[in-house]
Amino acid sequence: MLGTTTPDIIFPSTACLLQHRLGANGCAAFDVNAACSGFVYALGVANAFIRSGQSKKALVVGAETLTRMLDWSDRGTCVLFGDGAGAVVLEVAEEPGIYTTKLHADGGYKHLLYNPVGVSAGFRDDEPNHGIRVMMTGNEVFKVAVKTLDRIVGETLEAAGMDESQVDWLIPHQANLRIIEATAKRLKLPMERVIVTVDRHGNTSSGSVPLALDEAVRSGKVKRGQNILLEAFGGGFTWASALLRY
């Protein structure tokens, strides 16, 4: 399962292209477009596949090349985004590593964060990059993101039968430091227990959570047996979380 809003081509899916390059022909392969929530959405789908017995092992990827769809004259968006990718492998185990996942969306907020063109909507040949660009009302996105992520934190903990004190690390989507700080405050976590990479990578959309997870593991901060909360919020709006034991 590959979370992306910037596929190589319209079809076949980027997941199919990657599957072939890996020599894994025959297994299910598909893209998940949930904007910045794409990786956590894909993780939730993969978890459901494994729990249902549909799969024994799954490769979950988040990958984006957002710099190819930016309007470089719009300083309100072009300085925020970056390119990046990361992946995890899930497999059957005697004890579950993922306690719970929560996936949500509300298309009523489409107008606050979107790309205005596409195959059906049409492209704009009189505009740079055929009209492909990120349109965002940043202050409104911030307000909804903070409130929504606050709710999903509570929902996730309740579903897992846990409380804030049992969360060792927060690994959030790297969109905005103020949003990250607000979520950490909701969890009563000091920023020392939050993985932050936005200052170096920018917002890499569905690539941001796996990139931050990789850094957390490689740096030795996250240890085996610790509980990690992943959360993300993106265009749609979409929002998602995963509470797991590393």
C-alpha positions in Angstrom: 0.0 0.0 0.0 1.5 3.3 -1.1 0.3 6.6 0.2 0.8 9.5 -2.2 -0.8 12.5 -3.9 2.0 12.7 -6.4 1.9 9.4 -8.4 4.5 8.9 -11.2 1.7 8.6 -13.7 -2.1 8.5 -13.5 -2.2 4.7 -14.0 -0.9 2.1 -13.3 -0.6 3.0 -9.6 2.8 3.9 -8.2 2.3 0.9 -5.9 2.2 -1.4 -9.0 5.3 0.2 -10.5 7.1 -0.3 -7.2 5.9 -3.8 -6.8 7.3 -4.8 -10.1 10.7 -3.2 -9.4 10.8 -5.2 -6.2 10.0 -8.4 -7.9 6.9 -9.0 -5.8 4.5 -9.5 -8.7 1.2 -11.2 -7.9 0.3 -9.6 -4.5 -2.2 -6.8 -4.1 -0.8 -3.4 -4.8 -2.6 0.0 -4.8 -2.1 3.6 -4.0 -3.9 5.4 -1.1 -4.6 9.1 -1.7 -5.4 10.7 1.6 -3.1 13.7 1.1 -0.9 14.2 4.2 -2.7 11.4 6.0 -1.8 8.9 3.3 0.8 6.9 5.1 -1.2 6.5 8.3 -4.3 5.6 6.2 -2.2 2.9 4.3 -0.9 1.6 7.6 -4.5 1.2 8.9 -5.5 -0.6 5.7 -2.5 -2.9 5.9 -3.2 -3.6 9.6 -6.8 -4.6 8.6 -5.5 -6.9 5.8 -3.2 -8.7 8.3 -5.8 -9.0 11.1 -8.4 -10.4 8.7 -6.0 -13.0 7.4 -6.0 -11.5 3.9 -2.2 -11.0 4.1 0.7 -12.2 6.2 3.1 -9.4 5.3 2.6 -5.9 3.9 4.9 -3.2 2.7 3.5 0.3 3.6 5.0 3.3 1.9 4.5 7.0 2.0 6.2 8.9 -0.9 5.8 12.4 -2.3 7.4 14.8 -4.8 5.4 17.9 -3.8 8.0 20.3 -5.1 6.8 19.4 -8.6 3.3 20.8 -8.0 4.1 24.1 -6.2 3.5 27.6 -7.4 6.9 29.1 -6.7 5.5 32.6 -6.8 3.2 31.8 -3.9 5.3 32.3 -0.8 2.5 31.2 1.4 2.9 27.6 0.2 6.1 27.0 -1.8 8.4 27.4 1.3 6.5 24.9 3.3 6.7 21.7 1.3 9.4 19.1 0.5 10.0 15.8 -1.2 10.5 12.6 0.8 9.6 8.9 1.3 9.7 6.2 3.9 8.3 2.7 4.4 7.6 0.0 7.0 7.0 -3.7 6.8 4.1 -5.2 8.8 3.9 -9.0 9.4 1.9 -11.5 11.4 3.1 -11.8 15.0 1.9 -13.6 18.1 1.3 -10.3 19.9 -0.1 -7.3 18.0 2.3 -4.4 17.5 -0.5 -2.1 16.4 -3.1 -1.5 19.2 -5.5 0.5 17.1 -5.9 2.7 14.1 -8.4 5.5 13.4 -9.2 6.9 10.0 -11.5 9.9 9.3 -12.4 12.3 6.6 -14.7 15.3 5.9 -14.9 16.5 2.3 -16.8 19.6 3.4 -13.5 21.3 4.0 -12.2 20.7 0.5 -12.0 24.4 -0.3 -9.4 25.1 2.4 -6.6 22.8 1.1 -6.7 21.5 -2.5 -5.2 21.2 -6.0 -7.7 22.9 -8.4 -7.0 20.8 -11.6 -7.1 17.2 -12.7 -8.1 14.8 -15.4 -11.8 15.3 -15.0 -11.8 18.9 -13.8 -9.4 19.8 -16.6 -6.1 21.5 -16.7 -5.2 25.1 -17.4 -2.8 25.4 -20.2 -2.6 29.2 -19.8 -1.1 28.8 -16.3 2.3 27.6 -15.1 2.5 23.8 -14.6 -0.9 23.6 -16.3 -2.6 25.0 -13.1 -1.2 22.2 -10.8 -0.6 23.9 -7.5 -1.3 23.7 -3.8 -4.1 26.1 -2.7 -4.3 26.6 1.0 -6.0 28.9 3.5 -3.4 28.3 6.2 -5.0 30.0 9.2 -8.3 28.0 8.8 -6.4 24.8 8.2 -4.5 25.3 11.5 -7.7 25.9 13.5 -9.4 22.7 12.2 -6.3 20.6 12.5 -5.7 21.5 16.1 -9.3 20.7 17.1 -9.5 17.5 15.0 -6.2 16.1 16.2 -7.2 16.8 19.8 -10.3 14.7 19.3 -8.6 11.8 17.6 -6.0 11.5 20.4 -8.7 10.9 22.9 -10.6 8.5 20.6 -7.4 6.5 19.9 -6.4 6.2 23.6 -10.0 5.2 24.5 -10.1 2.5 21.8 -6.8 1.0 23.1 -7.9 1.2 26.7 -4.9 3.4 27.5 -4.2 6.9 28.9 -1.7 9.7 28.1 0.8 8.4 30.6 1.3 5.2 28.6 2.4 7.0 25.4 6.2 7.1 25.2 6.6 9.0 22.0 4.5 11.2 19.6 5.5 10.9 15.9 3.2 13.4 14.1 2.8 14.5 10.6 5.3 17.3 10.1 3.2 20.2 8.8 3.5 22.9 11.4 5.4 23.2 14.7 2.4 24.9 16.4 0.1 22.0 15.5 2.7 19.5 16.8 3.0 21.4 20.0 -0.8 21.5 20.5 -1.0 17.8 20.1 1.9 17.2 22.5 0.1 19.4 25.0 -3.1 17.3 24.7 -1.0 14.2 25.4 0.8 15.9 28.3 4.1 15.1 26.6 7.2 17.3 26.8 8.6 18.2 23.4 11.6 16.0 24.3 9.4 13.0 23.6 8.1 14.3 20.3 9.9 13.6 17.0 10.2 16.9 15.0 11.8 17.0 11.5 9.8 19.8 9.9 12.7 22.2 10.4 14.9 20.1 8.1 12.5 18.3 5.7 9.6 20.6 5.5 6.1 19.2 5.0 6.6 16.0 2.9 2.9 15.1 3.1 2.5 11.3 3.3 6.3 10.9 3.5 6.6 12.8 6.8 5.5 10.3 9.3 7.7 7.4 8.0 10.6 9.8 7.7 10.2 10.9 11.3 9.7 7.3 12.4 12.9 6.3 10.7 14.9 9.1 12.3 13.5 8.2 15.7 14.6 4.6 15.3 18.0 5.4 13.7 18.9 8.0 16.4 18.2 5.4 19.1 15.5 7.6 20.8 12.7 5.0 20.3 13.4 1.7 22.0 11.8 -1.7 21.6 8.7 -2.1 23.7 7.8 1.6 23.8 4.4 2.9 22.8 4.2 5.3 19.9 1.3 7.5 18.7 1.4 8.3 15.0 -1.1 11.0 13.8 -1.7 13.0 10.6 -4.0 15.6 9.1 -4.3 16.5 5.4 -6.3 17.8 2.6 -9.9 16.5 2.2 -9.9 17.0 5.1 -8.5 13.6 6.2 -7.1 12.7 9.6 -5.7 9.5 11.0 -3.9 7.9 13.9 -2.1 4.7 14.8 -1.1 3.6 18.3 1.6 1.0 18.3 4.2 -0.8 20.3 7.6 -0.7 18.6 
